[in-house]
Amino acid sequence: MGGKAFLSLLPNATFPRLPPAVYTSLKSSLLPRLTTLFQHVGVPHEAPEKQDYGDVDFIVACPLTAVGHEEIKHALGASACIPSAQSDGGGTHNFALRLADYVPPQPTDAESASAETSEIYVQVDVNMRKDLQDWENVMFFHAYGDLGMLVGRLAASVGLHLGELGLKMSSQALVPTYSSTFALSSSMPDILSFFGLSMERWKLGFVTLHEVFEWLASSRFYAPGRLSNPTSRAKSRSTRGMYQAFFQWDDARAKAATSSDNPPQEAPQATDREAVWQSVRQEALVFFGKREEHDGLVQANERRVRFKASWNGTKVGEWTNGNGRLIGRVMKFMRQTVGEE
């Protein structure tokens, strides 16, 4: 947010963007303070080639004692706090810290501000996750700038959904008894393995955006132009520079491949696409060991649908000549005796 959240609480404060040296010094200074409160503390890998930073984001999990936003504020030495709106105390808490209390004065965009009317602050966000698995997923999904969003686009291109909670698929065969959304895995290493992406390479880090894009393109599901989503790109164009940069790189790659002797695979038509998506979903069920669970739910749903079609108020009404009270008693007895299936 870069301090925008604190405009009403600290009207005279300035929140300049931080040069890399200041950002790194501040991160190193604050991290030990949070390790006294949480078992897991980290900052997602920053985007390659980033010139400056609007705030510092910490991801934390597994508190060592009872910890809320006030305890975090005290540990950080923050001047102001905007707590998360989550009722359980989780989520992201925003803190405003006087920059001079943590790092030596540095040239910033705020030099022109009058010392009498302005103080230089930095915003620090602390995102509290529920457990280690959740922490690991968020650390992955927020690492290297917009890379998590791009891997999400890769998943969507083959009919899957990837987010902080893991990989999911849609299965209409579960409706109406269950939700159509079926969880496949919450393990990012396993998910990357399914996509054909190297977690070891990810751990080594990326120095340039080109390295990030080449890593994403190493997926077995990648084909130039296939990930493009004009609607999503338009919504993200003004604020997600890395996200848009990837599609510019991808467009150039698609054009180059078209003019070469080995043109890229054409994006599948709607009917072909659904067939591809269904094939990928079936493969995913086997890969993640979810076939038996999924098929069991499908069978339970089919039994429930058959039961409701043959055993409902209309049918019982026909058998009881429309006696409303008797209909209710018979249906209640059957539910108690044989259940819903």
N, C-alpha and C positions, 0 to 999 in steps of 0.2 A: 504493500500500500504506500510505502514511502512517506508515512506521516500524515496522510490525509485523514485517517481515522481520528487524529488528535487535534484537529483544528479548533474544535469547540472547547476542549479541555485546556489546551495550551495555545491561546490565540497569538502570543508573541513569539512562538517557537518557529524555528526554521529547520526543515528536514532535508538537507541537501543529499544528492546522490553521492555515494561513497566511492572514492578511487580504490583500486584493488589493494593497495598497501594498508589503507585504513580499515577496509573490510576484513582483511586477513587478521590484522592485529586485534580488532574487536572480537572476532569469532574466537580466536585463541584465548582471549581474556575471559570471555563469558562461559565457554564450555565447561571448565572445571567447576564453576559455581553450580551448574545444573547437575553435574555428576554426584553432588552431595545429596540430591533429592531423588534421582531416578537411576535405575539400573542401566537403562539404555538411553543414550543421548547421541544425537548426530545431526549433521547438516548435510542435506543432499548435495551431491556433486554439482558444482556450478556449470552453467552453460559454457561451452568453449567460446573463446574470442570475445567474451563479455568485457566491456570497457569500464563499467561502473555498476553500482548496486543500490537499489532503493531501500532495502532493509536486510535484516539477518533472520533467517528462518531455522529454527531448531525443531527437530522431531524427537519426542521423548516418550518413554513407556516404562511401566513397572515401577511405580514409586516405592521408595525405600521406607516411607512412612506416610501418614496422611498428608496429602499435598493438594492444595488448591491454588487459585491465582494469587492470593495474598502471600503465601509462602514463596512462590516463584518471584513475585515482585520484590520481596525482602532479599532473597538470595541474589537477584540481579542488581539490586540497588536502584530500581526504576523510580522515576518521578511520578508516573501516572500509568494507569492500567485500564484496558477495556476488556472485561472478562468475556469468555465464550458464552453464547446464548444457550448452550446445551445444558439441560437440567442435571445431567450426571457429572458436570464439571469437566468433561472432556472437550475435545475440539481445540480450536485455536484461540489463545489469549494474546492480546496485543499489549506491548509495553513500550513506553517512551523513556529513553535514557539520555542524560546529558553527556554528549560525546566527549567533552573535555575531562570527564571523570574517569575515562577508560583509556584514551589514547592521547598522545601529545597533539597539540594543535597542528593542523595540516591545512594547506590551501584547499579551499572548497568553493563551490558555486555561491556560497552564502557570504563571501568576504565583503560584498558591498552592503550587506545589511548592517544597520546601525547597532553597535554594541549595547546601547542604552535601551533599545526597543526589541531586540531579538536575541534569543539564545539558540545555539545549535544543538539539535537533538538527533537521535537515530531511533528508528522503530525496530523492535525485536519481537518476532512472533514465535510463540512456543505452542506447538501442536501436540497435544496429549493424546496418545493412542491407547487402545484398550489392552493390548498384549504384544508379545514379541513378534508374532506373525503379522499382525496389523502394522507394527512399526517397520518391519522389513519391507512390506509391500509399499507403504507410503514413501520410504526412503528410495525405493526403486522408481516409483511412478513420478516423483518430483525431481529426479536426478537429471543432469545434463539438459536443463532448460525444458524445451517442449518435446523431448524424446518420448516421454510417457504417452503424450497425446498421439504421437506418430505411430507408436507400437499399437495404440488403440485403433488407429485408422487401418493398420495392417490387419488386425483381428476382424474389424468390420468388413473388410474387403472379401473375407471368406465366410461371412455370416455368423461371426462370433462377437462377443462383447467383452472387452477387457477394461477393468477399472481398478481402483485401490483395493477392492475386495477380492479381486482375482478374475478368472476367466469363466464366462457363462455362455450358454447357448439358449436359443429359443426352441421350445418343443410344444407345438399345438396339440400333440397327442396326450398331453397331461391335463388339458382343459376339458371340462370345467372344474374338476375336483381339486386340481392343484394349479399353482401359478405356471404360466408357460415358460418362465425363466428357470433354467436348471443349472446349478453350479457344477463346474467341471473341476476346478482346482484353484487353490489360493497360494500355491507355491510358485513364485516367480521363476526359480531355476527350472522347474518342470515345464512351465508354460513356455519359456524361451526355448527349451529343448524341443518342444512340439513344433514351434515355429521355425526351427532350424537356425536359431541365433545363439551365438556363443556367450555364455555368462562370463567365462574367463576373459574374453576380450573386453566385455563391458567393465569388468573389475579393473582392468589395466588403465582405463580412462581414455578420454578423447581430447586431443589438443586443438583440433580444428573441427569446424562444422562438416567439412568434407569427410572426415573420418567417421563422424556420427552417421552421415547419410550412407556411406559405403557399408557400414555395419548393418544398418537396417535393410539395405538392398541385398545383403547376403542371405536373407530369409528365403526358404523354399517357396513361400507364398508371394514373394514380391515379383511384380512385373511392371516395367515402366508405364506410367499412366494409370495403372489399375487402382491406386489408392486415392486418386483425385476425387474430391467432393466439392463442387463449386459453391454450394450453399454454405457448407462448413467453412470453406476458405474465405468467403466474403465476410462472414461474421468475425473471423479471426484476423483479418488482414491488418487492421490498424494497431493491434496490441500484441500480436504473436509473431514477431519478426522471424524467429527461427522456424516456426511452423510454415510460414509462407516461403521462406528461403528453400526449404526442402522441396516444395512443389515446383518452384522455379528450376531447381536442379533436376527434379524428376521430369519436368516437361522437356528440358534440354536433352535429357538422356533418351526420352521417348522419340523425339524428333531425330536424334542422331541414329537411333536404332532403325527407324523407319527408312532412312536413306541408305542404310547399309545392306549388305547381302543377307543379314539375319534379322529381319524385322521382328519387333516384340509381338508377343501373343496379344491378339485383339481382346478387348474387354468382352466377356461373355454377354450374350443377350439375356433378357429377363428369364426366359424358360431355361436356358443353359445355366445361367447363374444359380438358379434355385437348385438345379441338379448338382452343381459343384458344391454349393453350400451344404446340401444334404449329405454328400459324400464326405466332406470335411467333418461334419458333426458326428457321423458314424465313426470315422477314424478317431476323433477326439474321445468318444465314449470308451473305445477300446484302450487308447493310449493312457488315459487317466484312470483306468479301472472302474469306470462308472456305468458300464453297460448293464450289469445285473441290477443295480439300483434303479436306473432309469426305466428299464423294461418292467421291473416290478411295479413301479408307479403307473406306468401305462396300463398294465393289466388291471390294477386296482381301479383305475379311472374307468376302464371299459366295463368292469363289473358294476361299478356305481351307476354309470349311465344306463346300463341294461335294467338294473334294479328300479331306478326312478322311472324308466319308461313303462315298466310293467306293474309297478307298485306305487301308485300315487292317489291323491284324493279323488280324481276323476274315475279311476278304475274301481276303487273301493266303493265309490258312490253308486256305480252300476250294480255292484254285488249286493249292496245294502238298500237299494231302492231310494237312495238319496237322503237317508237319515243322517243329518249332520252330526249329531252327538255320537251316534254309533260309528260313523266314519272315523272320528277322532280317537275313539276308544280302541278300535281295531288297529289303526296305524300306530298308536302308542304301544300297544301290546306287541306288535310285530317288531318294532324297533328295539324294544327291551329284550325280545326273545332271540331274534336273528341278526340284530344290528342293522346298519345302513346298507350292507352289501349283500 
